Amino acid sequence: MSSTSTPAENSTSMGNIAGENDNGHIWTADRPTTTNGLDGHRGHSYINTRNRTSSSRPHSHSLPSSRLQSPSRYQGFNNSVARHRGMSVSTRLAVLQLQFLVVGGGISGLACAYALAASGHKVRVVEKAPSLGQKAGGIRLPPNLTKILIEWGLEKELYDKTEPCRGSSFRDLETGERVGWLEWKEDVIKETGGEFLLIHHNDLHQMLYDLAISVGVRVSFDTAITSIGVDGKSARSSPLAKLSTGETVRPDVIIGADGRTSVVRGIISQAAGSYEEEGVDLGMSVWTLTIPTEMLKNDPELLGLTQSPERGNKEYNLHIFWPDREVDLDEPEEESWDDLCSTSSLRLDGCDPMLQRLLRLTPQGLRTKIVRKGSVDEWVDDSQRIVLVGESAHPLLPCSNHGCSMAVEDAAVIGALFSRLRSWDQIPALLEAFQDIRQGRCEAVNFQEFSNMQLVQLPPGPQRQHRDQAMRENLNHGREHWDEGRLRQQWEEISEIFGYNAREAAEDWWVQWGLLRERAKMGPMVLHDSLDLNVSVHVAAEA
């Protein structure tokens, strides 16, 4: 038995998944899905993450407001946006302005840079790559992430660049038999305040870059960190960073957002006299593939993969998880997003013929070794002026459902916390609060992602039979009417992950602990929290 999945909370890791549309085509759907093919015995997996679209989409439609209507296919997304437009999103600016240096210009770094600059701070990002546009494929934007992007004003960009996801079809990798169906009901997703979307990594990267630049963030490409230190131990002590350009900078706070192989994390560990765990080699790699849709259209059996009523498709993107022992290549020695390998080296004997036809259309794929790494115990260094965010602090498995969402949640939290900054001695407390708020959340999501991955790799036996039986029952239930009880059950299953609001978590911490600390510090004086007011003036003209 094998599996494929759409980008759904438990789908990438629940067995036998393959996206299918109403015409029975494997790996796609009338609502685009991520496809994840896993062989429970051999551990194979393939994922179609997105049909990337052309840039020629008409711009006559926009996301909804009180005056605008939008296409019905995005009605669920529109309702979620409308909910957020009705919320009062704080534009609070910090009383004390800091200079931040963000190391890493990926999703995590640019999101943090925007959130901090929007809170009133000056931010510079250094990125070792020469430019944007790394080799990448499709990614998932679950509701806990899209609600943040909506609050940041990216509604129209999301509408232009994404596809909605509404379900996962589970299939046998070898026979193509449909085993199960996991559907995300629109009413349930709407309650999360966001939407489940698919997007190309480079599109999201560009969105966040443009957003950061719009609030004054300075981004320096082709620039790496060579060393980091801290000058002094007082509350006003500043870290010292040396760059590959020969420049020396003294920001107030350094943020390590340089990913799974973080240089900043290594520097912090070395300074603390600790060591980093090497991680657990899972004996697998993920292959990222891109196929021009014109090539699929020339094959009658693959044509259905390109048919989407919403927009013209340009590229078809897949992620394939495959055991290194079943590849006719030497096993990769380290994690890398630059290792191009021949797809003919994948041993596909006995696999679904459609997958084999797909791979014959692309000669090369980007191969990334999968290593399971634990989160770092301490995200803040001893000087309390250097902090880790994103996968520098809590690495997830490559191409997981929540890699980007955890990074952007980090950004929303740290931005909200530092919008409260009034004095220098608050910096340590706010950095510690950031870790307190985020660490448990990230570890729980990481555990769930890994557990899901294990579920789809079950070997033949009673556990696998039980899994497949449960999927078949879900497939039958999917054809039935969803009553209130079933809707409530799905909400209870996803609310903890999808319903999470990172900004609200930061605001809750401030109300419960931040204000208490500030009032204690002020002694008998009363500290009033800032009050955000929205004033509307209505003028009625006399007849």
Stockholm file with secondary structure:
# STOCKHOLM 1.0

chainA/1-543         MSSTSTPAENSTSMGNIAGENDNGHIWTADRPTTTNGLDGHRGHSYINTRNRTSSSRPHSHSLPSSRLQSPSRYQGFNNSVARHRGMSVSTRLAVLQLQFLVVGGGISGLACAYALAASGHKVRVVEKAPSLGQKAGGIRLPPNLTKILIEWGLEKELYDKTEPCRGSSFRDLETGERVGWLEWKEDVIKETGGEFLLIHHNDLHQMLYDLAISVGVRVSFDTAITSIGVDGKSARSSPLAKLSTGETVRPDVIIGADGRTSVVRGIISQAAGSYEEEGVDLGMSVWTLTIPTEMLKNDPELLGLTQSPERGNKEYNLHIFWPDREVDLDEPEEESWDDLCSTSSLRLDGCDPMLQRLLRLTPQGLRTKIVRKGSVDEWVDDSQRIVLVGESAHPLLPCSNHGCSMAVEDAAVIGALFSRLRSWDQIPALLEAFQDIRQGRCEAVNFQEFSNMQLVQLPPGPQRQHRDQAMRENLNHGREHWDEGRLRQQWEEISEIFGYNAREAAEDWWVQWGLLRERAKMGPMVLHDSLDLNVSVHVAAEA
#=GR chainA/1-543 SS CEECCCSCTTTTTSSSCCCBCTTCCBTCCSSCCCCCCEETTTCCEEEEEEEEECSCCCCSCCCCCSSCCCCGGGHHHHHHHHHHHTSCCCCCCCSSCCEEEEECCSHHHHHHHHHHHHTTCEEEEECSSSSSCCSCCEEEECHHHHHHHHHTTCHHHHHHHCEECCEEEEECTTTCCEEEEEECCHHHHHHTTSCCEEEEHHHHHHHHHHHHHHTTCEEECSCCEEEEEEECSSTTCEEEEEETTSCEECCSEEEECCCTTCHHHHHHHHHTTCCCCCCEEEEEEEEEEEEEHHHHHTSTTTGGGGCCSSSCEEEEEEEEEEEGGGBSSCCCSSCCSCEEEEGGGBCCTTSCHHHHHHHHTCSEEEEEEEEECCCCSCSBCTTSSEEECGGGTSCCCTTCTTHHHHHHHHHHHHHHHHTTCCSGGGHHHHHHHHHHHHHHHHHHHHHHHHHHHHHHTCCSSHHHHHHHHHHHHHHHHTTSCCCHHHHHHHHHHHHHHHTCCHHHHHHHHIIIIIHHHHHHHHTTSCCCCCCCCCCCCCCCCCC
#=GC SS_cons         CEECCCSCTTTTTSSSCCCBCTTCCBTCCSSCCCCCCEETTTCCEEEEEEEEECSCCCCSCCCCCSSCCCCGGGHHHHHHHHHHHTSCCCCCCCSSCCEEEEECCSHHHHHHHHHHHHTTCEEEEECSSSSSCCSCCEEEECHHHHHHHHHTTCHHHHHHHCEECCEEEEECTTTCCEEEEEECCHHHHHHTTSCCEEEEHHHHHHHHHHHHHHTTCEEECSCCEEEEEEECSSTTCEEEEEETTSCEECCSEEEECCCTTCHHHHHHHHHTTCCCCCCEEEEEEEEEEEEEHHHHHTSTTTGGGGCCSSSCEEEEEEEEEEEGGGBSSCCCSSCCSCEEEEGGGBCCTTSCHHHHHHHHTCSEEEEEEEEECCCCSCSBCTTSSEEECGGGTSCCCTTCTTHHHHHHHHHHHHHHHHTTCCSGGGHHHHHHHHHHHHHHHHHHHHHHHHHHHHHHTCCSSHHHHHHHHHHHHHHHHTTSCCCHHHHHHHHHHHHHHHTCCHHHHHHHHIIIIIHHHHHHHHTTSCCCCCCCCCCCCCCCCCC
//
